[in-house]
Amino acid sequence: MKRNAYFQLIHEKDGIYLQSFPAVDGGLPIQADDVMHYLDSKRFDYADSIAVKMFAEEAAAKEHARMKVSTDPNCLPENESITISLEKRAWMAKIRMYPPSDRGARLTLEDLHNLLEQHNVRYGILEKNLKLMWKAKLYCTDILIAKADFPVQGSHAKIEYHFDAEKTSTPTMLEDGSVDYHALDMIEHVKEGQLLATLIPEIEGTPGKTVSGVAIPPAKVSKKSLKYGKNIHMDEDGLHIYSEVDGDVTLVDDTVFVSNVYEVPADVGPSTGDITYEGSVEIKGNVLSGYKVVAAGNITVNGTVEGAVLESGGRIVLKNGVQGRGKAELTAEGDVITNFIESATVKAGGKVTTEAIMHSQVEAQDEVEVAGKRGMIAGGRVCSTKKISMKVAGSTMGTQTELEVGLDPVLIDRHQSIGKEIEKLSNERDGLLQNIAIMKKRLKAKGSLDEDKIKKLKETGDRINEIVESLETLKEEHENLEQEIQNSSGGGKIVVRDVAYPGVKLTISNVSTYLNTESKYCTFVREGADIRTRGLI
C-alpha cells in the first residue's frame, strides 16, 4: 500500500526528538510546512523554520532523519492527533492524522467521530475511508473524510409547439433558378381538433446537504403556462391545447392564436403569393392578375379582382367587382355577390347577385339577380337553374347574349365535358386501329415482325380494349344526362324589368328562341314546346 513519509516525536533522556519515517511505494516525502504546523500546534518553539527545512531535506535524502525539538525530557507525551479542513462551501472535508509520540496514545474511532462533530463535520462521513486511515495508520496524508450530497437539479417548464411558429415568406426556387412568387407559403394551416401545443411542467429539484448538515437548495426552475386566444380549447389536464376550427395559427408573444379568417392587409400579388386557406379569407386590397385564392370558407375582396382565380367553399363577396380580361375564374359553393362582372367566368352553387354582367360566362345553381342602377346583362352566357332577373338584356348593338334557365348548369357542364371526352377517346381509338392495320400489312408482306413491334402491337391492343370499356361507360352516362335534359320540367323563368333587345337568345329547359323585337317589362316562361311572354311576375 502506498503511504506518505511521516514524522514522530521520540522521548529521550536529553530531550524530545522528531524522527522521520520514509515513504512507501511512491508516497509523498515529508513537507517542511507540515512539520512546522505540527510543532507550532504542540507549542514546540525550539526548532525554527530553517532547521525544519533542513530536517525535511535530510528525511528525503535518507531513510531516517532526526531533529531535537525540546531539551526537556519530562515533556508530557503527545497523543495521536488530527487536523480537519472543510472546503469553503462545506461540500467536502479532509482529515490528516499525525502519529502519537512514542509514549502517547492512539485515538479511537469514537474519538475520531467526536472530533469530526466538533469541527462541524456531521453529514456524508465516509466511514470506509475513516476506518482505513485509522487501521493502516495513514499519517501525514490528506484523506477525503466527508462529502456533501449535491442537489438533484430540476428542469424548467417548457412548451412544445406542434406547428411552425416561425413561418417565413421565402419564395420557392424553381429548377431553372427563377423564383416562384406565387408559392410564398406564409400561412400555417390547422385543422379542427389539431393539437397545437403541449406544456411540459417544471420539475422541482431535490435539495442536497453539506458536510455540516446544511441544506443545499437546487436551482430555481421557471414555470410556464399555455396562453391562447379564441377558437382554442384546453384539455382537462391543462397540458394540451387544440384548435376548434379549420384556419391558421400564429404565435405572438408566447400566445397562440387561431383564426378562421385570414386577413390580407393589401393586394394579393407578389408580396403574398397565391393563398390557400382552410377558413375564410378577407382581402383589403385587390387580387392581381395571375394570382389565385383558394378558401374552404368565404372569400371577401374589398377591391377589384383582375385576371385571377378565386375558389371558395362558401360565398364570394366582391365589394367592387371583377374585371377579368378573359382570364378571371370565380367558383363558389355558395353565393357570389359583386358589384359587376366583366370578362370573367363565374360559377356559383347558390345565387349570383350583381349590378352588371358584361361579356362573361355565369352559372348559378340558384337565381341570377342583376339589379341596381344598371341591372344589365350584355354579352356572354348566363345560366340559372331557377331564374334570371335583370333590367336590361343585350344591347342596341346586338351584342351576342345568351340567357338559359331551367337546367342545372352543373348537369350541362358534365354533359358537355363527357361529350368532349368521348370525342377525344374515339379519335385515339381510331388512330390506334390505323396503327394496327399498318402493322398487320407489314406482317402479311414480310411474314414476321421483330420483337419490339410485336410488343408494341400487344400494347396497342390492350390500350384499345381500355378505351372501348371507357367509351361504353361514358356513352351510357352521356345518354342518361341527355335524357334528363330532355325531360326537364321547364320550371325556370327569365324576368326583364325594363327591356330585352333583339338578338338575345333565350333557353328555358331544352327550348330555345331568339328575340326579334324589343320586349319590355316581361317574364319569359316555357309553355309546352314554346317560350311565351308574360307580364312581370
N, C-alpha and C positions, 0 to 999 in steps of 0.2 A: 504494500500500500504506500502510495506516495504521501510524504509528510514533510512539512517545513522544518527547518532548523529552529531550535528554541533555546532558551536560557533558563537557569535555575539558581536560586540562592543557596549557598552552601555555608553552613556554620563551621568555623574552625576555631582553634584556641586563641589565635591572634586577631580574630575579627570575622567579618562576613564577606564572602566572595561570590562573584557572579560567574557561573561556568556555562559555557556553550555546549550544545549537542548538535551534531551535524544533521543536515537534511538527508532524506531517504528517497531514492527513486525519482530524483529530479525535483524535489521540493525546493521552495524558495529559501535563500540564505537569511540570516538574521539582519533586520533593519535597525540602523542606529536610532532612528526616530522612535521606533517601537520600544527599544530598551530604555531610552531616556524618559519616555512617557511612563513606563512601568516604575522606574526608580523614583520619579517625581511623585507618583501616586502613593508610593510606600515611604515617602519622606526621607529617602537616602540622598543627602546633598554632598556626599563625599566625592563622588565622581562628577567631572564636568563633561561638557559635550565633546571636547576633543578626545578625552580618554575613552568615552563611549564609542566614538567613531573608530578609534584605533582598535578597540575590542571587537567591533563588528568586522573590521577588515581582517584581523587575525583569525577570527572564527571562520571566515570564509576561506582562509588560506590553509587551515589545518583542521583536524577533527575536533580538537578541543582548545578552547581559549579560556583564560581566567583573568578576572579583574577584581581587585579589592574595592568594596563599596562601603565598608564600615570597619573601624578599629575596635568596636565594642562587641566582644564575643558573647555578651549577655543579652543581645537584642532578642526580642520575642520572635518566635518562628512566624513565618508568613504562610497563611493557608492558601489553597488553590483559589484563584480569583478570575473574574471575567470582566470584559467591557462589552457594552451593548450599544450599537449605533442604529438609529432609525433614519430611514430615508426621509427627506424633507416633508413629503406628503403622507408619511407613515404608510406607504404602500408595501414596504418590506423592512425587515430588521435583520441585522447581522450580529453574531456573537463571536467574541475572541477570548479564548481561555488561556490563562497563564498557570504554570505548574506551582505547586506549593514549594516552600523551601524544604531542604532535606529533613527538617524536623516538623514541618507543617502538615496539616490535614487536608484531605480532599473534600470537595463539595459533593453532596448527594444530589440525585436527580430532583428530589424535593426542593433542595436549596436552589437549584438552577431555576425551577419553576417560580419560586418565591422572588428571586432576583429579577426574572422577566416581568413579573407582576409589578415590582417596584419601579421598573424602568418603563412602565406603561405599555408593555407588550402583552396583550391579553387575548388576541384572536389570531387565528391562522397559524398557530405554532406547528412547526414541522417536527413532530415527535421523533420520527426516524432519524433526522439529522442530529437532533439533540442527543439521543442515545448513542449514536455512532461516535459523535465527538467526545462524549464523556467516557465511553468504553475504550476507545482507541487512543485517548489522551492526545487529541489533535491540538497541540499547543501552538500559540503564535500563528494561528490560521483563522481567517475570516470565514465563518460558516453561516450560510443563509438559514436563519432560525425561524422566521415567520414571514408570511406574505399575505397580502390583502386578497380578498375576493373582489374582483373587479365587477362593476355593474354590468348587467346584460342590457345592452342598448336596445331601445325600442325602435320603431320605424314611424316615419311621418305618414300621415294620411295622404293619399293621392287619388286622383280621378283619372280613369281611363276613358277617353272619348272614342266612340265606335264610329267615327266619321272623320273626314279630312277637315280638321279645324283650321288649316292654313291653305284654303283653296286659292289658287292663283289664276291669273288670266293670261297665262303663257300660251301663245298660239301654237298650233300643231305645225310641225315642219313636214313638208311633203317630200316625196322621194327625189324630186328634181331640185331640191334645195330651196324652193319657194315657200312662203309662209301662208298657211290657211287661216285667214282671219275670220272664217265662218265658225271654226271649232275652237273657241276660246275656253270652254269648259269652266265657266265661272260659277255654276250652281251646284251645290252639294245636295242631291236629291235624297229624300227619305220617304219611306212608305209608312202607312198607318200600322202601328204596333211595333215598329222597328226600335230596337234597343239603341239608345243614344249615348248613355254614359253609365259608368259603374264607379261607385265610391268604394275604395278600399280603405277601411277605417284605420286610424292610428293605432299602434300597439305600444302601450306604456312599457318602459323598461323596468328591470328589477334592480333595486339598489344593491350596491356591494358593501364591503366593510373593511376599514383599515385594520392594521395590526393592533391598533389601540382600541378597536371596537367601535369606532365612529363610522356612521353610515356614509357611503359614497353615493350620492344621488346620480341616477342616469341622466343623460342629456334630455332636455325637454323636447317633446315631439309636437309637431304642429297638427292642428285639427283642420278639417275641411268639411264643407257641406255642398250638396248638389244644389246649384242655383239655376233656375229655369223660368221661362215665361209661359205664356198661354199655349194651348194646343199640345201640352206635355203633361204627363201624369207620372207620379212616383209609385213604386210598388210598396207593399206593406212593410218590408224590412228597411225601407228608407235608403237602399243601396243602389237602386237602379231607376232610371227614368226612360220613358218610352214616348214616342210620337203618337199623338191621337189623330193625325191627319196625314194625307199624302201632301208633300210640299217640299220645302227646302229648309236646311238647318244652318245656323251660323253660331259662332261663339264670340261673344262680346264681353270683355272684362270678366271672364270666368262664368258668364251666364249664358246658358244655352237657349236659343230662340228658334222656334219652328213657326213658319208661316205657310199658309196655303195660298197666299197671294204674293207673287213675285213682282216687285216694282222695278221698272226700268226708268231711271230719272230723266233720260233724254231719248235720243233716237236709238232704234235698233239698227246697227250698222257695224262698221269696222271696230268700234270700241267695245261692242258687246258680243259680236259674232251671232250665229244662229242660237236660238233659245229653245230648249226642250224642257218642259216643266210638268211636274206631277200635280200641280194645283192650277190656280188661276194666274193670269199674267195681266198686269196693268202697265201700259206704256205711256209715259208722259209726253213723248215726242212723236216722231213719225216712224214708219217702218220702211226703210230704204230699199230700193230695187236690188234684187238678187239675194235677199236675206229671208230667213224662214223662222216662223214662230209656231211651236207645237205645244199645246197645253191640254192637260187632262180636264181642266176646268174651263172657265170663261176666259176670253181674251178681250181686253178693253184697250182701245187706242185713242188717245186724246188728239192726235194729229191726223195725218193723212197716210194711207197705205199706198205705196208706189207699186212697182212690179215685183211684189213679194208674195210669199206663200204663207197662209195662216191656216192652221188646223186646230180645231177646238172640240173638246169633248163636251162642251157646254154651249154657251152663246158667244157670238162675236158682236161686239158693240164698237162702232167707229164713230167718235164724236164729230169727225169731219167727214171723211169719205174715202173711197178707193179710186185712185187714178192709175189704172193698171197697165196702160200702154201695151195691152195684149198679153201681158205676162203674169198678171196677178191671179192667184188662185185662192179662194176663201172657201173652206169646208168646215161646217159646224154641225154637231149632232143636235143642237138646239136651234134657237132663232138667230138670224142675222139682222142687226139693226144698224143702219148707217144713213148718213145724210145724202150721199149719192153713190152710184156705181157706174164707173166709166171704163170701158175696155177691159173687163175682168170676167173671170169665171167664178160664179158663186153657187155653192150647194149648201142647202140648209135642211136639217132634219125636222125643223119646225117651220116658223114663219120667216118671211123676208119683209122687212119694213124699211122704206126709204122714200126720198122725195123725187128721185130721178134715176132711171136706168137707161144708159146710153151705150149702144154697140157692145153688149155683154151677153154672156150665157148664164142665165139664172135659173136655178131649180129649187123648188121648195116642196117638202112633204106636206106642209100645211098651206096657208094662204100666202100670196104675194100682195102686199098693201103698199101702193105708191101714192102717197098723199103729199100734203104741204102745198107751198106756193106753186111749184112747177107740176108735180104729180105726173111726170111724163115717162113713157117708155118709147124709146126711139132707137131702132136698130137692134140686131141680135135676136136672141130667142129666150123667152121667159116661159117656164113651165111650173105648174102647180097641180097638186092632186085635187084641191078643192076649189080654189077661187083666185082670180087675178082681178085686182081693182086698181083703177088709175083715173086721172083726169083726162090725159091726152095719150092716144095710142098712135104711133107712127108720126109722120111729118108731112108738110106740104110738098116736100121734095121727093116724096115717095120712098123714103128710106125703108129698106127691107126689114120688116119687123114681124116676128112670129110669136103668137100667144097660144099656149097649149094648156088645157086643164082636163081634169077627169082621169088622167092616167098617172100612176105612180112614176115619178122621174127615175127612181132607182130601178124600177122594172124596165123602163125604156132603155136606160143605160146598159143594164145587164143584157137585154135582148140585142142591142147593137154590138156590145162587146163580144158576145158569143158568136154573132154573125161574122165579125172580123176574124175571130179565132178559127172558125170553120173554114173561111176562105184561105187563111194562112196555111192551115194543116193540109187542106186539099191541094194547094199549089205544091207543097213539099212532097206530098204523096205522088203527085203526077210526075214531078221531077225524078224521084227515086225509081218509079216504074220505067221511065225512059232509060235510066242508067242500067237497070236490069235487062231491058230489051237489047241494049247495045252489047252488054257482056255476053248475052246468050248468042248473039250473032257471031261474036268472036269465037265462042266455044264451038259453034257449028262449023265455022270456017277452019279453025286450027285443030279441032278435035280435043283440045285440052286448054286449061288455064293454069298460070303459075299459082303458087300457094297464096301470095298476097291478094291476088284478085279473087280467089275462092273465098278467102276470109272476108274480103270486102263485100262479096256477093251475099254471104250469110248475114253480115251485119246490116246490110241494106234491107234484106228480107225481114229481119227482126224489127227494124225501125218501121217498116210499112205496117206490120201487124200492130205495133203500138199505136200508130196513127189511126188505123181503122177502128180500134177499140175506143180511142178518144173521140173520134168523129161520131160514132154511134151514140155515145153519152151526150155529147154537146148538141147533136141534132135533136135528140129527144127533149132536152131542156129547152132548146130554141123553139120547138113546136109547141111545147106547153106554154111558154111565155107568150107566143104569138096568139094562141087560143085565148089566153087570159086577157090579152089586149083587145082582141076582137069581141069578147064577151063583156067588155066594160059597160057598166050601167049608165055611164054618161051623166053622173050627178054633178059635175063641175059647172062653174059659170064664170063669164068674163063681164066685168062691170066697167062701163065707161061713164064717168061723171061729167065729162064735157064733150070731147069729140074724138072719134076714131077716123083717121084719114084713109083714103083709098090705098090699096096695095098691102094693107096689113093682112097677114094670114092668120086665120083663126082655126084652132083644132080643139074640138071637145070630144074626148074619148078618141075613137078612131075615125071621126068625121071631120073633114077639113073644108074650108072655103076661103076665098079672098074677098075683101071688101072692094066694091067697085065705086061706091059713093061714100060721102061723109055720113057718119052715123053719130048722133048726139044724144046724150043723156039716156043711155040704154043699157040693157043687160042682154048678153048673148047666152042662149041655152040650147041644148040639144033636144030635139023632139023627133024620135024615130031615127030616120037616116038623114035628117036635115038639121041645120043650125038656124034657129029663129031669133028674132029680135023682140025683146020685151022692154017694158019701162024699167026705170031704176028700181031694183029690189035688193 
